[in-house]
Amino acid sequence: MQNSTPIDPAVYEWRPCSIMFPRVALKVTRFGTSTSLILPGRYMVRRSRSLGRWVYRSFSD
C-alpha cells in the first residue's frame, strides 16, 4: 500500500521551538538519543525519519 500524501522534507530539518509545559520526549545529546523529561525552555526540534517521532536538542548546541 502506497502513501498518497507526500511528506514535506522540511519537517526533517532542525528548527527552533519553545516548550511551555514539561513533557517526556526523545532528546538528542552528544552521547546519543534517549527518552527524558524536557523542561520548559528553548529547544531545536525535528521529526525523526526512522522513528517518526519528534526529537529535541538544546538550543545552544
C-alpha positions as CSV (number, residue, x, y, z in Angstrom):
1,M,0.0,0.0,0.0
2,Q,1.4,3.3,-1.0
3,N,1.1,6.6,0.9
4,S,-0.7,9.1,-1.4
5,T,0.3,12.2,0.6
6,P,4.0,13.2,0.2
7,I,5.9,14.2,3.3
8,D,7.4,17.6,3.3
9,P,11.3,17.3,3.6
10,A,11.4,20.5,5.7
11,V,9.9,18.5,8.6
12,Y,13.2,16.7,9.0
13,E,15.3,19.9,9.4
14,W,16.1,21.4,12.8
15,R,14.0,24.4,13.7
16,P,13.6,26.5,16.9
17,C,10.8,25.6,19.3
18,S,9.7,26.9,22.7
19,I,8.3,24.5,25.3
20,M,5.8,25.8,27.8
21,F,5.0,22.7,29.8
22,P,7.3,19.8,30.8
23,R,7.0,16.6,28.7
24,V,8.6,13.3,28.2
25,A,10.2,13.1,24.8
26,L,13.3,12.0,22.8
27,K,16.3,14.1,23.5
28,V,19.5,14.2,21.5
29,T,22.8,14.8,23.3
30,R,26.4,14.3,22.3
31,F,26.2,10.9,23.9
32,G,23.1,9.7,21.9
33,T,19.4,9.7,21.9
34,S,17.3,8.9,25.0
35,T,13.8,9.4,26.4
36,S,13.9,12.0,29.1
37,L,12.0,14.9,30.7
38,I,12.0,18.1,28.6
39,L,11.7,21.1,30.9
40,P,10.2,24.4,29.7
41,G,12.6,26.5,27.6
42,R,14.0,26.8,24.1
43,Y,14.9,23.8,22.0
44,M,15.6,22.8,18.5
45,V,13.2,20.2,17.1
46,R,12.8,17.9,14.1
47,R,10.9,14.8,13.0
48,S,12.8,11.5,13.2
49,R,13.0,9.7,9.9
50,S,13.3,6.2,11.4
51,L,11.1,6.6,14.5
52,G,8.5,9.0,13.2
53,R,8.6,11.0,16.5
54,W,9.7,14.5,17.4
55,V,13.3,14.8,18.6
56,Y,14.5,17.7,20.7
57,R,18.0,19.1,21.4
58,S,19.3,22.0,23.4
59,F,19.0,25.4,21.6
60,S,22.7,26.3,22.2
61,D,24.1,23.1,20.5
